[in-house]
Amino acid sequence: MDDFLRLSASTGRFTYGAPRAFSFGDDGRLLWFLRSTGPTDAFDSLWVLDTATGAETRLADPRELSPEPGALPAAERRLRERTRLVAAGIGSYALSGDGRSAVFPLYGRLYRVGYEGLGEGSGKRNGQPPEEIPAAGPALDPRLNADGSRTAYVTGDALHTSPGGRISPADGARWGLAEFAAAEELGRDRGHWWSPDGRTLLAARVDESALQRRHFTDPAHPELPAEDFAYPEAGGPNAGVQLWVLHPDGAPVRLDWDAAAYPYVSDADWESRTEILLTVQDRLQQNVLLLTADPATGRTRELSRTVHPHWVDPLLPGTPARLADGRMLTAADTPGGAARGLALDGELLTGNGIQVRRVAGVHQGRLLIEAGQRDPAEQQVLLLDPDTGELTPLADGPGVHSVRASAGTLLLTSADAAGIRHGVRTADGRAFVPGDLSAPLPYRVAPVLERVTEHGIPTALVLPRGHVPGRRLPVLMDSYGGPGYQDVSAEPRRWQQRQWWADRGFAVVTVDNRGTPYVSPAFTHAMYRGFSEVTLDDQVAALHALAARHGDLDLGRVGVRGWSYGGYLSAMAVLRRPDVFHAAAAGAAPTDFRQYDTAYTERYLGLPQDHPDVYERDSLIPDAPHLARPLLLITGLADDNVHPSHTLRLSQALTDAGRPHQLLALPGVTHMTPNGTREKITALELEFFRRELA
């Protein structure tokens, strides 16, 4: 590998040493976070910043607790894949209700740590050393109750407490964890919640007996047994999900809603000791209900209903919600789908000039939101008056801004060409900056951002540093292109590798075709009932529009690369438009969505039983005989998101059709390609494109 790829690998793509996983505790006084000791240290420790003093304290060092890294429980490995967590050491933690204690898993063992601040008159810090919590087996997803006196955790598919013991029945179901669909596609990665009084648990019961099993074996280690897990394939059964209230001194109570009509639970939590709020969805995610539930009886009642003829977009976290005055806050599109906004009790609160992306909470009596008011590549933080709709900016300079809030204290994160910065503002006006020990970004990239075609498609162009106008450049298309992810953004880390590609002699083009988020609801919903046509048509049209503006783009030499949905786009590009695309590297491509998961696929394409033509049209397998361009297929053989069978089936179809291609199958590699694997793949891709686009 060259110097940049080596640096990218050794710094975790420039994330090691950066603070992450922020949580406020003790009514905003404490800011908890994870951070390693420097830019090449992959092992995150648990830290707290005390806003009373401005001091940072490391409360738990994973290497002191476990000098030799151990194996993760299989269930935790899969949960980390669902949440895209690649950090070593302490990967996650959970706070007690008062925010003064935290609990975390470490290689199947559990630890609790507390922090009180400065002892009165003593001058000594009351940070408590971590104490190990007894567990019944390799444990994961621990949660503390309100005062930190009890811990709930999962081991062996059963829910336990410490002190206490097993509290879920041995009925063959999995208890206390989110099922695959919820964790991967619905934004819910947990399956148990303490009541505010710290005595009672709300727990998910997951029955996966009807699901097919997906199997993995490591061909590099034939002596090891195969692994398997339950997978909800499009058109097939989902896991059966129930929510139960587990009382310490009474019979368990099941929450009662029409689970046949609304099988997905996308959110749940206690609103008070006598009320639970949960969000449920129908299978096609066209109806989202916010329900109130009585934990004593299990009876539920509908509070709000959000409906969309295509799908209710999951990308507006913080909704639906009930405000303190009882009004219901829901996501709502403006007429014509021009903007994603908010409604109170069904009445639009925002207009066409703002695309709301997240409701972060309430601050100074107003809604705290993240939204786009200018180019989709940028994001602002604003206060929204729930009575008048008046907007007040808190962070609206160039770049991408985000926020967390607690009791008047704000954590603002700003990302722009200069880097990523975090700042804390307390209610009384004091300011603190959590330490960032990550490596400086090697490139200060200024991609050319342009909106093209009649659809206003966001694009970005990165040229070699020192490029001389008039020198023709081969084009490398580097896009994701699928729903739920925005490529063209002012966030600086995502442009580092693209600048590296450009400096290798390419004009790097990135396109957010219709179907991607944050332009408008109508733009996003253009992908309804079909991925392939909109994706490919927009990529081609955007490329041609950019070439008309930038004469140095050589359309006689166009390569395309991507991972996951981007891999699907890349393979499809050379299979269906060899007149435009001349070589492709397709990683982890879902080549046939009939074999992908229920919640994601059916949201956009419907049920395969109802729309077989849609699934056939979006499958790449029938295109195999038409391959006329170089194609490099890449898959990780431990990928439990896009199973390697997707790539292998396309490779088999190409072989059966007599079409030459290259296949890179990586033993032990997951969908996230951590620990330098992505950089090694990139080096091989560079050799491929230099050879094929020479």
N, C-alpha and C positions, 0 to 999 in steps of 0.2 A: 504493500500500500504506500501511497505517497504521503507527504507530511500532513496535508489537510485531513485525509481520511484517517490517518493514525491519530491525529488530535481529536477528531470527532468521536472515534471509538473510545479513546482513553478518557474523555470527558462526558461520556453518556450523551453525545450530541449537545454538548455545552449546557447540560443541566446539573451535573454533579456540583455540589457546593451552593446551589441556589436554594433559598428557602421555599417550601411548598407545604401543601396541606394545612393551611391556616385555619384556626378556630379560636373564637373569642371565648373567654371564661370569666367567671366572677363579675358579671355585669359589665363587661368591657374592660376591666382592669388588666386582665391577662390575655396575651396573644400567644397561643400555642402554635408550634410549627415543627416541621421536620427539615433537617439539613445535615449534610455531611461536613467533614472538616476541611474540604478543599476541592479544587477542580478535577482532581483525578481520584477522589475517594468516592466509591460507589455506595458506601454504607451510611445510611441516614441515621442520625441520632434524634432524640426528642428534646426540643428546646422550649423555653417560655420567655417571653419579653414582658416584664412587669412595667406597665405604664406609670406606676407610682414613682418609679426610680429611673426608668429607662434602661435598666440592666437586663442583659440576656443571661440565662442560666441553662446549661446543659443538664437535663435531668436523667437521661438514660443513654448510655453508650452501648450499642449492641455488641461490640467486641469485648467489652468488660463482662457482659452477661453471658456471652457465648463465644469464647475465643476462636472456636472452630465452627464455621457456618454449618448448620445442619440441614436436613431435608425438610421441605415444606410438606404439610399434609396435602394429599391430592386435591381435596376440596378447596383448599386455599390457593393452590396453583391455578385451578380453574377460575376461581373468583378473581384472582389477579388478572387473568387474561380478559375476563369480562370488563374489568374496570381500567384496563390498559396500564396496569401498575408494573413497572420494571425495576424499581429501586430495590437495592439490597438492604440488609439491616432491618430497621424498623420501617415496615412498609405503610402501616396505617395505625391509627389510634382512635379511641373514643373517650369523650369527656363525661364526667359525672354531671348530674343535673345542675349542680352549683358551679361547675367549671373550675374546681380547684384540684381535681384529681383526674388522672388519665389511666387508661388500661390499654395494653397492646399485646399482640401475639408476636412471638419470635421463635421460628422453627418449631411450632407446635406447642410451645410453652407460653404461659401467660404471666404478665407482670403488671403491677400497679405502682404508680408513683404520684405523689402529691406535692403541692406547692402552696405555701401560705404567704410568702413574702418575707419582710423583715420582722423579726420578733420584737415586741414592744420593749424598748429600753435595753435590749441585749446587744444590738448591732450585729447579730448573727442571722444568717439567712435560713429560713425554715424550709428549704428544699429537702424532701425526704428521699433517701435512697430507694431505688426500685425494690419491691418485695415480690417474690414469686407467689402466684396464686395456685393453690392445689387444683389440679384438673384430673378428670377421670380418664383422659387419653389425649392424643394429639389434638389440640384445640385451635379454633379459629373464630373470628368475628366476635370478640368479647365486647360486652357493653356494661357500663357501670350504672347503678341506680342513682337516685337523686343525690344522696349524701356520700356516695362512694363506698358504702359498707357492704354491698353485694355485687357480684359480677355474674352476668349471664353469658354463656358461651355455647358453642356447638362442638361436639365431638361424635364421630361415628353416626352422623345423621340424627343425633338426638340433642335436645336442648337441656342444658344443665345450669345450675346456679352454684356459686361458691361464696359463702358456705351454703350448704343445702345438699344438692345432688340432682339426679335426673328428675325433670318435671314434665317431660313429654312422654306419652304412652308408647309402648313398643308395638306399633300397629303396622309396620312395614313401610310407612311414609317417611319422608325427610322432614325434619322440624327445624325451624329457626333460620333457614337460609332462603335466599331468593332463588327462584328457578331460573333456568337458562334464559328464557324469553325476557323476563323482567330485568335481569342484570345486564344482558347484552343489548336489548332494544328499547326498554321502557323507562330506563333511568332509575330503577329501584334495585339497589345492590345489597339490601339487608332484609332480614326476615324475622326480627324480634325487636320489641320496643318496651322499655320500662314505663310504668305509669308514673305520674308526677310524685306520688307519695312513696315510690320506691318499693312497693309491696307486690304489685301485680304485673304480669307480663302479657303483652299482646304478641302472639306468635303465628307465623305462617306454617301451615301444614301442606306439604307438596307431595302429591301422588304422581309418580312418574311411571307407573306400571304399564300404562298403555303406549308409552313412547318406544320407538325403535332405539337400538343401541348403536352408537358409533364406536368403532374400534381403532386403536393405534398399536402398532408394533414398531420397534426400532430395529431396522435391518442391520444396523451396525453392531447391535448387541442381541443376537438371536437367542442367547441364553436367558434373556429377561422375558417374563410373561407379558402378554398384551394388556393394555388398559382399555377400558370402555366407559362410556357415559351416555346418559339419556339425551336424545336430541329431538326437538320438535320440528319435523320436516314439513315444508309447505304443503298444505292440503291434508295433512295428517293430524293426529290428536295432539292437543296441548297437555301439559301437566295440569292436573286438577289442583287448584289452589283454594284453600280455605284459611280464614283467620279465626283464631281462638283466643279467648281471654282465659289465662291460667291463673286462678286465684290460689293463694297460699293455704286458705282454710275453707275452700268450697269447691263445688263441682265446676269443671271447665264450661265455658259458654262460647258457642259458635256464633260469629256474626252472620246475620241472615240477610243476604241480598240475592238477586236472581243471577247466580253465577253461570247458569247456562247461557243467558243472554249477554252477560258482561263478565267474561272469564278472566280478563286481565286486571290485576291490581297494580296500578302504577305508583301509588303512594299510600301511606298509612302512618298515623301517629296519634298520640294522645293530645287532645285539646285541653282537657282538664281531667281530674280524677273521675268524673262522671260522664265524660264524652270522648269518643274517638271519631276522628275524621279520616275517611278513606276515599281514594279516587279509583274508579273502576271504568273499564272500557269494553265496548263490544269487540268482537274478533277482528273486524275490518277497521276499527279505530275511527269510526265516523261519529260515534256518540261517546262522550266522556262525562261521567256523572261524579259529582262530589256528594258524598253521603255522610250523614251524621249517624253514629251508632251508640247505643246504650250498652256499656260494658256489663251491666247487671243482667240484662235480658237478651242481648244480641240483636234487638230490633233496630232496623236502619230506616232512614228517611232521606229522600232526595232534597238537597239544598240547591244545586244548580245543575244545568245540563248544557254542554257545549256540543254543537252539531255542525258537521261540514259534509257536503255531498261527496267529497273525495276522501279526505282524511283530516282529522284534527291534528295539526302539526304538533309534535312533541317538543319542539324547540322554543317553548316559552316557559321556562322553569319559573316557579312561584305562582303559577295559576293551575287550576282554580284555587281560590282561597277565600276565607271569610274575614273581613276586616273587624277591628275591635268594636265598631258601631253596628255590626251585624250585616252590613252590605256585602254582596257577593261580587268578588273580582274574578273576571274570566277573560280569556283570550278572545279577541274578536277581530275579524277582517273588515276594513272599510269597504264601502260599495265598489264592486268591480275587482276586488282583490288587489287594490293598489298598495295597501299597507297592512302590516300586522300590528294590531293595537290592543287596547284594553277596554273593557266595558264594566260598568258598575250597575248591578241589578239589571243587566241587559241593555243599558244605554251606553253608547260609545263615549269614551272619555278622551280618546286621542283621534287625530285626523291623518290625512295623507302625507303630512310632512315628516313623519317619524315612524321608523320600524322598530317596535319594541322587541327586545331579545331576551330580557330576563327581569323579573321583579325580585330585587335583592332584600326587600323588607320595608320597614317604615323608619323614617328619620325626620325628626323635628315636625312630626305631625303630617308628613307628606310621604308619598310612595317613593322609594329609592329604586331607580330603574337603570338598566343598561340598554342603550338603544342606538340606532343609526339615524343621524339627521342629514348626513352628507353622502359621500361615496360609500358604497357597501363595504369597502376595505377598511373603514374606520368605525370606531364605536365610542360613544360618549357615555358618561355617567350624569344622570340628571335627577332632580327632584320633581315629582309630578303632584300637583295639588288635586286631591280626589274630589274636591267640590267644584273647582273652576276649570281644571285641565291645564292650568298655567304651568309652564316648564321653567325650571331654574337649573342652569348648568353647574355641576360640581367639578367635572373634569371633561373638557371639550376641546383640548388642543389636538394637533395632528397625532394620529396613532390609534391604538386600541386600548381603551381604559375599562377597568372592571373594579368591583367594590364588594366589600363585606362590611357588615355593620352590627353593632351591639351597644345598646344603652347610650347612644350618642357618640360612641367612638367609631371611627371609620378606618378601614384599611383600603387604600387606593393603590391599584397596580396600573402602571402605564407602560406601554410597549410601543416603541417607534424605532426609527432607523438607528438611534443612538444606543438602544438596548432596552432592558426591562428593569423597571424601578418599582419598589414598594415603599409606601409611606403611611404611617399611622397618624391620625389626627384625633385627639381626645376631645371630649365635650367642652373642656375648659380652654381649648386652643393650643395645647402643647403638641409637638410633633416629634416623631421618632422614625427611624429608618432601620428595619431589620437587616442584619448583616447579610450581604451576598458575597459568597466566596467562590462563585463560579468563574470559569475562564472567560476572559473578554472574547466577544465574537470576532473572529479574524477578519471578516469583511463588513464594511459598511455599505450595504446594498441599497441602491435606489432604483428599483424596478420601474419601468415605464408602465403606468397604469392607464388603461384606456377602456372605454365602453364602446362596443362595436355591434354592428348589424341593427336591424330594426327592433330587435329584442333588447338592446342595451346590455349585451353580454359583457361582464367584467373580464378583462384580460390583463396579463402582465408579461412584459418582455424584459429579459435580462441579457445584456450583451457582454462580451469580454471586456475586462478593464483595459483601457487604452485602445479600444477598437477604432480602427481608421475607417471612416465612411468611404464607401465604395468597394470595400472588401466583402465579397459574397461569403455567407456563412451557411453551413448546413443547419437545419432546424431540428431541435429536440423538443417535442411536445411532452410536457411533464405535468399531468393533471390527474386529479381524483375523479371529478365529474359526477359523483353519485350523490344521492340525497343525504342530508344530515351533516355535510362537511363543506366548509368554505376554504378554498385554496388561496384565492386572491385576497390577501389580508396584509395590513401594515405591521403585523407581528414579525419581528426581525429574524427569529431563529429559522423560520421556514425558508428563508431565501439564502441561507449560507451554502447549502449544497448546490443550489441552483447557480449561484455565482461560481462555484468550483466547476460545474459543468460548462458554464459559459467560458471560463478561462481555459478550458481544454479545447476551445475552438467552435463552440456551438452558440447559436441564438436560441435561448431557452424560452419557450412560450408556455404559459399557463392560462387555462381557460376555465371559468366557472360557467358551464352551460346551464340552460334551463333545467330545473330540478334541484339545483343546489340552493342553499338557504340565503336569506338576508337581503335579497333584492326586493321581492314582494311576494305575497301569497300566490298571485297568479303566475309569477315566474316559477316558483317552487312546484306548484301543482300541475305544471305543464307535463310532468313525467307520469301523470295518472294513467294507469293501464298501459304502460309501455316504457321500458328503459332505453332500448337500443336506438330507436329512430331519432328521438330528440337529442340524446347524448351525442351521437355521431354526426348528425346534421349540424348541430351547433358548433362542434369542434372544428369541422371542416370550414363552415362559413366564417368563423372567427379567425382561423388561420389565413384564409384568403383575404379577409378584410385587413388584417395586420400587414400582410405582404404588400398590399396595395399602398399602405402608408409608409412602410419601411422597405426600401428597395434592396437592402442587403440580405434579406431572407431568401435563400435559395430553395424554391419549392421543388426542385429536382432532386433534393436530398433531404427527406423528412423522416426522422425517427420518432418513435413514441414509446414512452416507458410509464409504468405505473404499478401500484400495489393494491390489492384487494379490488374494490370497484375500479380503481385506476388500471389494474391488471386486466380486468374485463374489457375496459375501454381500449386498452392497447392491443389485445389480441383481436378484438372486433375490428379495429382500424385496418389492420393488414388483411384480414379475412374478407372484409366487405368493401373496402375502398383502397385497393392496391394502386389505383391511379393517383392517390394523394399521399399515402404513407408507404415508405420504402423499407422499413425494418421496425421490429417491435420487440421489446422486452416486457413480458407480462408476468407479474408476480402475484401469487395467491389469488388468481382470478376465479370468481364464481361463474363457471362456464355454463351452468344449467341451473336456473333458479328453482326448478322443481326439487332440487336437492339442497336448497338453502332453507333458513329457518322460517317459522310461521309468521312471527310478529313483524319482522322487517319486510319480507317479501309480499305478504298478503295486504299490508298497508297500501302498497303502491300498485300491485298487479291484480289484487283480488285472489279468490281461491282458484287453484289450477283446475278443479273440477268444473267451475263455472266459466273459466276463460282459457281453455286449452290453447287457443290460437295465440293468445298473448304470450304464454310461456314458450310455445314453440318458436315464435318470432324472436324472442329475446335469448334463446339458447344458441350457443356457438357451435354445438356439436354438429348440426347439419351443414355448417359452413366449411367443415374440414376439407372436403375435396377441392375447394376453391383456393386454397392457400397458394400464393405465387410469390410471396415475399419472405425474406428471412424472419424467423420467429424464434425467440428464446423464451421458453417456458420455465418458470421458477416456482417451487413450492417447498414449504417446510413440512416435513413428514410428521411433526407433532402439532400441526395447526388444527385446533379444535373449533375455530371460527369458520374459516373456509377450508373445509376438509381437503387433504391432498387428493382425494378421489376426483375432485373437480378438474384439476390439472391433468391427472393421469388419464381420465376419460377422454379429454380432448387430445392428448398425446396418442392414445390408442386409436382414436378416430382418424387422426392424421396419418398414423402408420398404416392403418387399414386402407386408406385412400392413396397410399404411396407418396405422401407429401413429406419431403425432408424438413426437419426442424431440430432444434436443440432442446434438451430437457436437463434442468439442474434441480435435482431432488436432494434436499438437505436433511439428513437424519438429526432428530432431536430439536429441530428448529420450530418455534411457534410462530403465530401470526405477527407478533411484535418484533421479531428478529433482533433481540437484545444482544448485549455483550460484544459489540463489534461485528456481528453477523451482517447487518445492513451495509456497513462500509465495505466488507469483503465482496458482497454481491455487487455493489456499485462499481468496484474496480473491474469485475468481470464484465459488467454491462458496458463500461467504457471501451474495453477491448472489442466487444461485439459491435458497437456502433462505429468505432473507428474503422473496423474492417468492412462493414457492410455499407457504410455511407462514404467510403473513400472517394 
